[in-house]
Amino acid sequence: DTVTCPFVGCNEELPISNLKSHEATCPHMRIRCRYAEWGCEWVGKKRDLPDHDARECNFRGGLGKLVERFRQGDAKAGHILQQHHMQISATSQMLSLHSRQLMMMRGRNAGNLVDVAGL
């Protein structure tokens, strides 16, 4: 069975099994500018994005470079934060283990060699 691409202007007929992959790359797919979260309101076809980036977008040039540097720094900070969370979790697990061992040792009789050897 075949279907027609759902994006206006495409009209490509393709097998149903290929629809998902086609939709991801279709030049007629409507997308937002990569700077939408920063205020650019452009929405258009994927094929028109390079022209928008080069001629229309207020974030082209210096402001766009600043935003990209911010994004890279934000991603790096997120990675470092994730590493710290993992270290804190590992330290917490180790502390819990040591706490349990200490409680067990306090309950043992240090004068009893069999009791101490069981540790």
N, C-alpha and C positions, 0 to 999 in steps of 0.2 A: 504494500500500500504506500502511496505517496501523498504528501501534503504540500501546501503552498506556504512559503515563509510568511509569518504573521506581520512582519514589519512593512509599513506603507512604502511602496516604491520598489520593493524587491521582486516579488512575484516568482521567485525561484521555486521550482518543483523539486522535491527531494524525498528520499525514503524516510519514513517516520523515524527509523533508527538513527538517522543523521541529523534530525531536527535540533537537538540540544547543542551539538557541536557547531552547527551552522549559526544558530542564534547567538552564540558567544563571539562569532567573528563577522557576522553580517554587517556590511558597511551602512545599511539602512537602519540599524538599531539606534534608538534614541538614547542619548546619554547626556549627563550633566558635565560641565567643565570640572577639571580636576581641582579647581580652586573654588568650587561651589560652597564649601564649608567656610570659606573666607569672604564670601560675599558676591562672587561672580554668579549671575543669574542665567547665563547662557545654557540652553538646552537645544540639542540638535542631533543630526545624524552623525554616527561615528566617523563617516568619511569626511565630514566637514570640520572635525576637531582640529586637525593640523592648521587649517586656514584661520580658525578662531584663535588658536594659540599664537600664531605668527602676526595677525593683524588686528584683532578685535579685543582680546582679553586685557583688562586693566592690570592683570597680574603678570603680564609678559615682562621680560627684562628684570630689572633690579628687585622689584617687589616679589616677583615669583621666585627669584633666587633666595631671597630672605625667607620666604615661606618654606621652600625646600630644605634649607639649612635648619629651620625650626623643626620640621618633620623628622629629619635625620637625628637631631639631638633628642627629640622626644622618643623616638624608637630606641636610641641607645640608652636613655634613662630608664625606659621600660624594661629593657633587657637586664640592666644592672639591678633594678628593683626586684625582678624575678629571681636573680641569683641570690640576693640578700634574703628573700623569703625562703628559698631552699636551704640556705645556711642556718637561718633561725629555726626552721623546722627540724633539721638534723641535730642542732644543738639542744633543742627542746626534748627530742627523743632520747638523746644521750643523758641529759640531766634526769629524765624520768627513770631511766635504767639505773643510774647511779643512786638515785634516791631509794629505789626498791632494794638494791643491794645493801645499802646502808641500814635500812630498816631490818633486813634479814640478819645482818651482822649484829645489830643491837639485841636481837632476840636470841642469839646464840650464847652459849656459856663458854667464855674464853679459857676457862680452866679445864674443860673437857676436850681432850685431843680429838676424839671421834667427831664431836660437834664442829670443831674448827676445820677439820679435814673435809667435811661435807661442803664447805664453801667452794 
